[in-house]
Each structure stands twice: as structure tokens, then as C-alpha cells.
Amino acid sequence: MQVTFVVLGGSGDLTGRLLLPGLAELFGADCLTDDVTLLAVSREDWTDDEYRDWARERLAEHAGHVPEAARDRLVERLGYQQGDVTTPEDLRTALGRAPGRPVVYLALPNTVFLPTLEAMTEVDLPEGTTIAVEKPFGRDEADARRLNAVLHRLVPEERVFRTDHFLAMQTVLNLLGLRFANRLFEPVWNAGHVDRVDIVFDETLGLEGRAGYYDTAGALRDMLQNHLLQQLALIAMEPPNAIDGPSLAARKADVLRAVQPPVDMARDTVRARYTAGTVAGRDLPDYTSEDGVDPARQTETYAEYTVTIDNWRWAGVPFRLRTGKALGEGRQEIAVHFKPVPHQAFGRRGDAEPDVLRMSFDPDHISLGINLNGADDPFELERRALEIDLPAPPLSAYGLLLQEMLTGRQALSISDVEAEQSWRIVEPILTAWSAGEVPLREYPAGSPGPG
């Protein structure tokens, strides 16, 4: 059946930097048939050919890894429709140019999601329409509920695709294989054997010209409300019956319902922003001096919180989630710290350090730190790591997400319950921060973060 990918916000940064390159990858890997066409909708007064010229420039800049022939195949299938996506008439005109089953992608600022979806309720959507919504899904739990209510008026839940490209990262997907395709880990994947879990996404990058979005969101909303909570859900969920959309969504939702917000905000949460400094030889200005930043907003560039999960498997185990910008070292990993052995049989001949399983991003890498007998003294312990470098996947995270939504699969989509529960978890933190219960600390760019 013919599918038309309709991108609302088709001339935006997200489309040019991520969606078009992801689609080009699919054409390059022969993952899409000639039955797939693409229609971009935006405010610019462009013809189809003018939009194709714009797309060629973005693909040359962001998809140089894709063969030129594949980029050309994509450009040939691009159409353009000028319109206001919050106006029913313009949406009706655009969908009139979308033969077959439309996949409507809201590549828009999240402040425009609700008026766009409400306008869509006045349009007769074709049978089988899928609606994909970018993150962040709303501004708070009430907003997420409003968005879900409108989406459910438009299409069934199984035709909604709430995107989170972290779910399509190779290391994140390997959580599923590691846990559920090996007998080794699942028996010790619980509070009886796990001491704590760290989920970290530290970046050396600064604002990079994103003040328009970032200064109104901040690190907590940008990363910890969605990406890292989704990783927590995959780490902590019960074994699913199958690796498919309904099974994964149900198990992830169970975990998020059981997550308890931090008990002591001053102790269990940290917020900070960077000051002037040097990162990898680059001088960065104070965050408040960046173009487009309003210092009065007190937007954090570093956010951290620790939560617990109130269920049988994880009671008492702290899960620490953290992210920061302009840090001295990029560190993106999931670290599962196991409890120490119950008896130190080696005495003074070496400490049996607790085992640590690390799953790192970019490059994808898995490491298991263990204790072994030393080479020099067979009765003295030495620390060793079993390490695996994972080969680069054929598709980027966005390429894989687009493949899933265009083919109608939902394993990488976030459910309505997950979206709302994620806001339930972080809203008390946002409230406490807004009330000044947790001071906004500072850290120099290029440093390890707030002390």
C-alpha cells in the first residue's frame, strides 16, 4: 500500500538535520519501496523544486555518509505544500496531496503540538493515518493529558507514535538482548544483587545556538524527563512476553508508575549552569551571555536526581539520572553497580571490588568489570574488564525510528501512560526548583560539573 510521509514543519532544523538524512539512509539501504512518497508542509512560499533545492543542501551538509544516488532518490520523491499547520483548511489541502496511508509527523516546537492536533480534528483523516509527535511531549502532566486526549480523538493509540530517538540507539536496544536473551544476567537483576544504577549523559557541547528551545526547557525537561527515564524503564522493567509495541509499553508503564520522586529535594536533586571556561581547547562564554538566553529564567544546564522504584524487584535501589552541558569530559553510559561479595576470602591479598556493568554510547561499548587472580601472584586479586566494541549500525537512531513508523511497527514508540507518568515523576522536582528549595549552583565550562 502506498504511504505518504507528511512532515509538518518541513523546513525546520529537525527536518533538515535529522529527518531527511534518516530517510536518505533508508533509501540507501533499500528499506523503502517506491510506494513511499514525502510531502513537506511549512510557511515558506516555495515551489516543489525550491524545496528540493533546500533539501539537497541539507542532505549535502548532514548526510554525506549516504551515497549520492540514495539522496537523489529521496529528493525525487519530495513534494512541498505551503501552509499554516494550525489551520484546518491548510491541513486539509496538504492531506489532499497525500495518497495512500499518511504518516503525519509533527516536526514542530512542542508549544504548537496542541493547536496543530486540534486543527486536525476538523479534517477527515484517511483510514490508517499514523500521527507521530516529537519530544518533549507537553510541558507538564496536565499538558500531556490534553495532548493524549486530542490524539485519541484522532486515531487509535496503536496509530500514535511518540518519538524518542534514544530508544533507537544501539546500546539502549542491547539492553533488551542482554537481559532477555541471556540466562546470565536476569537472575541477579534485582535489589538482592544490584547496589545502585547510574544513567549518565554528560556532554562537552555547550548551547550550540539552541537558546530558542533550550533556555525555555533546560536540562531536566530536555533529557531527564524523557530520554533517561526511558532508559530507566528498560533497565528496570519486568520481562515482556514479546519484543513488540504492546508488550514493551505495558512493562515500561508498570515501572514508571512505581518510580517515586525524590524524597528530599535538596539532598536528592542538583541543578546548575555553566560559567565561562574552556572545553577541549574551545573557549565558551558564561551561559547567561549566550545569544537568546534570559538569565532571569534561571535555566539549568546540569540536572541530576535520584529516585527509587517501589516494587518487589527494585525496592531500596537508588537510580541516579544525570546530564550536563559544557562538561570537561563526555560520558554517556548506563552503569549497573552490583553489591560486593558477602565475604572477602582473599583478606589482604586484594580487595574484591564490586562488579560493574557499563553500557556506553557513541561509540557503542559494553564493559563488565570483574575481579580475577593476578598474573604475578595467583592468590592476589587484580581488576580486569571484559569489553566489547559494537560495530556501527547501518541506520542512525532517526533512520531506525522512521523505518518503524513508516512500516507501522510500534516497538520504539512511547505509550500514552509512559508520557504522562514521566511528567508525574519530574513535576515535583520542577516545583521545588521553581520555589527555590534547591539552589542553582554554578560550574566552570570544562570542569567535571558542580562539586
Secondary structure as UniProt FT lines:
FT   STRAND          3..8
FT   TURN            9..11
FT   HELIX           13..14
FT   HELIX           15..19
FT   HELIX           20..28
FT   TURN            29..30
FT   TURN            34..35
FT   STRAND          36..42
FT   HELIX           48..62
FT   TURN            64..65
FT   HELIX           68..76
FT   STRAND          78..82
FT   TURN            85..86
FT   HELIX           88..95
FT   TURN            96..97
FT   STRAND          101..106
FT   HELIX           110..112
FT   HELIX           113..120
FT   TURN            121..122
FT   TURN            127..128
FT   STRAND          130..133
FT   HELIX           141..154
FT   HELIX           157..159
FT   STRAND          160..162
FT   HELIX           165..168
FT   HELIX           170..180
FT   TURN            183..185
FT   HELIX           186..188
FT   TURN            191..193
FT   STRAND          194..202
FT   TURN            208..209
FT   HELIX           211..219
FT   HELIX           220..224
FT   TURN            225..226
FT   HELIX           227..236
FT   HELIX           245..258
FT   STRAND          259..260
FT   HELIX           265..268
FT   STRAND          269..275
FT   STRAND          277..279
FT   TURN            280..281
FT   STRAND          282..284
FT   HELIX           287..289
FT   TURN            291..292
FT   HELIX           295..297
FT   STRAND          302..309
FT   TURN            312..316
FT   STRAND          319..324
FT   STRAND          331..338
FT   TURN            345..346
FT   HELIX           347..349
FT   STRAND          356..360
FT   TURN            361..364
FT   STRAND          365..373
FT   TURN            378..379
FT   STRAND          381..389
FT   HELIX           397..406
FT   TURN            407..408
FT   TURN            411..412
FT   HELIX           416..434
FT   TURN            435..436
FT   STRAND          440..444
FT   TURN            445..446
//
